Amino acid sequence: MQAWAQFYTAIAAASAALLGLLYVVVSINAAAALGPDEPISRRLTEQAFQNYLAVMMVALLSLFADISTRVFGAVTLAATASWSVWVIIRFVQIVIQGGERRAWLGALRRHLSSLIGFGMLLVAALRMALGWGEDYNWLAASTLVLLFSATTVSWELLTRFARRKPG
């Protein structure tokens, strides 16, 4: 894990900073982000927070001193398993919901990137927990996919806020 310390320090700092910015934007636009008439914005907010938190959690776990690969894999697997269930539930809701084709395809694309990131994370963590390998490359790639996915979703949320009519 020592070889990855600088990478995970940078990823932890980036996800924490972006998470903080997202928190500020959502706080300023709380009614638009979390209101009862804003299910799409609420899902975007949840997805962005979840992805940033997953990246930050993996990065911070990787910085624990003297953590073995198997323990790291097991803890990462346990911590991200419940989040992954929510990713799947949101993905299934989008598929079932349907709607206008263009909006549906955009939502599908947005959720697919989170699904891929969490899938990569779970596979890498499972392999590490079972002692089948040290999949640090896959783990690092999964955090990047989740980081980019969260940033894309955050941007979409921000543009939704900007298009809202005041008052």
C-alpha positions in Angstrom: 0.0 0.0 0.0 2.9 2.4 0.5 3.4 2.7 -3.2 -0.2 4.0 -3.5 -0.1 6.5 -0.6 0.4 9.6 -2.7 -2.3 8.6 -5.1 -4.9 8.0 -2.3 -3.9 11.1 -0.4 -4.6 13.1 -3.6 -7.9 11.2 -4.2 -9.0 11.7 -0.6 -8.3 15.4 -0.8 -10.0 15.8 -4.1 -13.1 13.9 -3.1 -13.3 15.8 0.3 -13.0 19.2 -1.4 -15.6 18.3 -4.1 -17.9 16.8 -1.4 -17.6 20.1 0.6 -18.4 22.2 -2.5 -21.4 19.9 -3.3 -22.6 20.3 0.3 -22.5 24.1 0.0 -24.3 24.2 -3.3 -27.0 21.8 -2.0 -27.4 23.8 1.2 -27.8 27.0 -0.7 -30.4 25.4 -3.1 -31.9 23.0 -0.5 -35.5 23.4 -1.8 -34.4 22.7 -5.4 -32.2 19.8 -4.4 -34.3 18.0 -1.8 -37.8 19.3 -2.2 -40.8 17.0 -2.5 -41.4 18.2 -6.1 -37.8 17.6 -7.1 -37.3 13.8 -7.4 -34.7 14.0 -10.2 -32.6 16.6 -8.3 -32.9 14.6 -5.1 -31.6 11.5 -6.9 -28.7 13.5 -8.5 -27.8 14.9 -5.1 -27.9 11.4 -3.5 -25.8 9.9 -6.3 -23.1 12.6 -6.2 -22.8 12.4 -2.4 -22.7 8.6 -2.4 -20.0 8.4 -5.1 -17.8 11.1 -3.4 -18.2 9.4 0.0 -17.3 6.0 -1.5 -14.1 7.5 -3.0 -13.2 9.3 0.2 -13.8 6.2 2.3 -11.7 3.9 0.1 -8.9 6.5 0.0 -8.9 7.0 3.7 -8.9 3.3 4.4 -6.0 2.8 2.2 -4.0 5.3 4.2 -4.3 3.2 7.4 -0.9 2.2 8.6 0.1 -1.4 8.3 -3.3 -2.6 7.0 -3.0 -6.0 5.3 -4.4 -6.5 1.8 -7.0 -9.0 3.0 -8.3 -6.7 5.9 -8.4 -3.7 3.5 -10.3 -5.8 1.0 -12.8 -7.1 3.6 -13.4 -3.7 5.1 -13.8 -2.0 1.7 -16.2 -4.8 0.6 -18.3 -4.6 3.7 -18.5 -0.8 3.6 -19.4 -0.5 -0.1 -21.8 -3.4 -0.3 -24.8 -1.5 1.0 -24.0 1.5 -1.1 -23.9 -0.8 -4.1 -27.4 -2.0 -3.4 -28.6 1.6 -3.6 -26.8 2.0 -6.9 -28.6 -1.0 -8.3 -32.0 0.1 -7.0 -31.6 3.6 -8.6 -30.5 1.9 -11.8 -33.5 -0.4 -11.9 -35.9 2.5 -11.1 -34.6 4.4 -14.1 -35.0 1.3 -16.4 -38.5 0.6 -15.1 -39.5 4.3 -15.1 -38.9 4.9 -18.8 -40.1 8.3 -19.8 -39.0 10.4 -22.7 -36.3 8.6 -24.7 -33.6 11.3 -24.6 -34.0 12.0 -20.8 -34.2 8.2 -20.2 -30.9 7.6 -22.1 -29.2 10.4 -20.2 -30.3 9.0 -16.8 -29.3 5.5 -17.9 -25.8 6.7 -18.9 -25.4 8.6 -15.7 -26.3 5.7 -13.5 -24.3 3.2 -15.6 -21.1 5.0 -14.8 -21.8 4.7 -11.0 -22.8 1.0 -11.5 -19.5 0.3 -13.4 -17.5 2.1 -10.7 -19.1 0.3 -7.8 -18.8 -3.0 -9.7 -15.1 -2.5 -10.2 -14.7 -1.6 -6.6 -16.6 -4.6 -5.3 -14.7 -7.0 -7.6 -11.3 -5.6 -6.5 -12.3 -5.6 -2.8 -13.6 -9.2 -3.0 -10.5 -10.5 -4.7 -8.3 -8.7 -2.1 -10.5 -10.0 0.8 -10.2 -13.6 -0.4 -6.5 -13.3 -1.0 -6.8 -13.8 -4.7 -4.6 -10.9 -5.6 -3.6 -7.4 -4.8 -5.9 -5.5 -7.2 -4.7 -2.0 -6.4 -4.8 -1.0 -10.0 -8.5 -2.0 -10.3 -9.3 -0.3 -7.0 -7.6 2.9 -8.1 -9.4 2.8 -11.4 -12.8 2.3 -9.6 -12.2 5.4 -7.5 -11.4 7.4 -10.6 -14.6 6.2 -12.3 -16.6 7.1 -9.2 -14.9 10.5 -8.9 -15.6 11.4 -12.5 -19.1 10.1 -12.3 -19.8 12.1 -9.2 -18.4 15.2 -10.8 -20.5 14.7 -13.9 -23.6 14.3 -11.8 -22.7 17.3 -9.7 -22.4 19.4 -12.9 -25.8 18.2 -14.1 -27.3 19.1 -10.7 -25.7 22.6 -10.9 -27.1 23.2 -14.4 -30.5 22.2 -13.1 -30.3 24.8 -10.4 -29.1 27.4 -12.9 -32.1 26.7 -15.2 -34.6 27.1 -12.4 -36.7 30.2 -12.4 -36.2 32.4 -9.3 -39.1 32.6 -6.9 
